[in-house]
Amino acid sequence: MLKEVHYKNWKSFSNATLYIDPLTVLIGTNASGKSNALDGIAFLSRVVQGKELQTILSGDSALLLEANIQAIRGGVEWAAKHPHSSFILEVVIEGDEETDYHYSIEVSTKSDVELVSESLVKIDRKMNKRTKLFTATAEEDRARRLLLQFIMEDAQKRNRSNVLYRLLAN
């Protein structure tokens, strides 16, 4: 189950965390960040699906039509909170009763969209132990996607039912 999403310099968020329960409802006034929070989850979902960062943010009409998805609202220009030129999205996913996974991705939007860094950490809650499964830069981009996809599939096999988890997994 998706437990929390942390946004740093993502769209309208300087530094915010969305904690997710089995039933999570986003409410707020117009322009309070509800859609931006969901855009962050959509971004992460597309990363897990193996989509290219540039395509996720700005779109590639052929690929987007084929996958039946749209570019993230605002595109590359509005992904990072101004005046910043990069953003960080982090997510905590429950693996089982004793294990969580913490995934973090930093993306630069300065000139070209590119991966700055990313990491995946296994958190053993029972032993209070953190094990770094990998850290990556642009060169290791593909390996990250495969490992994150494995974790998502493993959590899905455990029959987790959460609307936002399904959104991230799809």
C-alpha positions in Angstrom: 0.0 0.0 0.0 1.2 3.5 -0.8 1.8 5.1 2.6 3.1 8.6 1.9 4.4 10.8 -0.9 6.9 13.7 -0.2 7.1 16.6 -2.7 10.1 18.9 -2.8 10.0 21.8 -5.3 7.3 19.9 -7.2 4.9 22.4 -8.9 3.3 24.5 -6.1 5.0 22.5 -3.2 8.2 23.7 -1.6 8.3 20.9 0.9 5.2 18.8 1.7 4.2 15.3 2.6 0.9 13.6 1.8 0.1 10.8 4.2 -2.1 8.1 2.8 -4.5 5.8 4.6 -6.7 3.1 3.2 -9.3 5.9 2.5 -7.7 9.2 1.7 -9.8 12.2 0.6 -8.2 15.4 -0.8 -10.2 18.5 -0.1 -9.2 22.2 -0.3 -10.0 25.4 -2.0 -9.3 26.1 -5.7 -5.5 26.2 -6.4 -4.6 24.7 -3.1 -2.5 21.8 -4.7 -4.9 18.9 -4.9 -4.3 18.3 -8.6 -0.5 18.9 -8.1 -0.4 16.2 -5.5 -2.2 13.8 -7.8 0.2 14.8 -10.7 3.1 13.8 -8.5 1.6 10.3 -8.0 0.8 10.1 -11.7 4.5 11.0 -12.5 5.7 8.3 -10.2 3.3 5.8 -11.7 4.7 6.5 -15.2 8.2 6.2 -14.0 7.4 2.8 -12.6 5.9 1.9 -16.0 9.2 2.7 -17.6 8.2 5.9 -19.5 10.9 8.3 -20.3 11.1 11.4 -18.0 10.8 13.8 -21.0 7.7 12.0 -22.3 6.1 12.0 -18.9 6.4 15.7 -18.4 6.0 17.2 -21.9 4.5 14.3 -23.8 5.2 12.5 -27.0 1.9 12.3 -28.9 2.5 9.0 -30.5 3.6 7.3 -27.2 1.0 9.0 -25.1 -1.9 8.0 -27.5 -0.5 4.4 -27.6 -0.4 4.2 -23.8 -3.7 6.2 -23.4 -2.1 8.7 -21.0 -1.6 12.5 -21.1 1.4 14.6 -20.3 1.6 15.9 -16.8 -0.2 19.3 -16.6 2.1 22.2 -17.0 4.7 20.1 -18.7 8.4 20.6 -18.1 8.1 24.4 -17.5 6.0 24.0 -14.4 7.2 20.7 -13.0 9.8 22.3 -10.7 8.6 25.1 -8.4 9.9 28.4 -9.7 12.7 29.5 -9.5 14.1 26.0 -9.0 15.2 23.8 -11.8 14.8 20.4 -10.2 12.4 18.6 -8.0 12.4 15.6 -5.7 9.5 13.1 -5.3 9.7 10.4 -2.6 7.3 7.6 -1.8 7.0 5.1 1.0 5.3 1.8 0.0 4.3 -0.9 2.5 5.8 -4.2 1.5 4.4 -6.4 4.3 3.7 -6.2 8.0 7.4 -5.7 8.8 8.8 -4.0 5.6 8.5 -0.7 3.9 10.3 0.6 0.8 11.4 4.2 0.4 11.9 5.4 -3.2 13.3 8.8 -4.1 13.9 10.4 -7.5 15.4 13.8 -8.3 14.8 15.2 -11.8 16.4 18.3 -13.4 14.4 20.4 -15.7 17.1 23.0 -16.4 17.8 22.5 -20.1 16.9 18.9 -20.8 14.9 16.7 -18.5 17.3 14.3 -16.9 17.6 12.1 -13.9 19.8 13.6 -11.2 19.6 10.8 -8.7 17.4 8.1 -7.2 17.5 5.6 -4.5 15.6 2.7 -3.1 15.8 1.7 0.6 14.3 -1.3 2.3 13.1 -0.5 5.8 12.7 -3.3 8.3 10.4 -1.9 10.9 10.8 -4.8 13.3 14.6 -4.6 13.4 14.6 -0.9 12.9 17.1 -1.4 10.0 17.5 0.4 6.7 19.1 -1.4 3.8 20.0 0.6 0.7 19.0 -1.5 -2.3 20.4 0.9 -4.8 21.3 4.4 -5.6 21.4 5.5 -9.2 22.2 8.3 -11.6 21.2 8.7 -15.3 23.5 5.8 -16.3 21.6 3.4 -14.1 18.1 4.6 -15.0 16.9 1.3 -16.6 18.0 -0.9 -13.6 15.9 1.3 -11.3 12.8 0.9 -13.3 13.1 -2.8 -13.3 13.6 -3.1 -9.6 10.8 -0.7 -8.7 8.5 -2.6 -11.0 9.4 -5.8 -9.2 8.5 -4.2 -5.8 5.2 -2.9 -7.1 4.3 -6.2 -8.5 5.2 -8.0 -5.3 3.1 -5.6 -3.2 0.2 -6.0 -5.7 0.4 -9.8 -5.3 -0.1 -9.4 -1.6 -3.6 -8.0 -2.6 -3.3 -4.5 -1.2 -6.5 -2.6 -1.9 -6.0 1.2 -2.0 -7.3 3.5 -4.6 -4.1 5.6 -4.7 -2.0 2.4 -4.7 -3.9 1.3 -7.8 -3.4 4.7 -9.3 0.3 4.4 -8.8 0.5 0.8 -10.0 -1.5 1.5 -13.1 
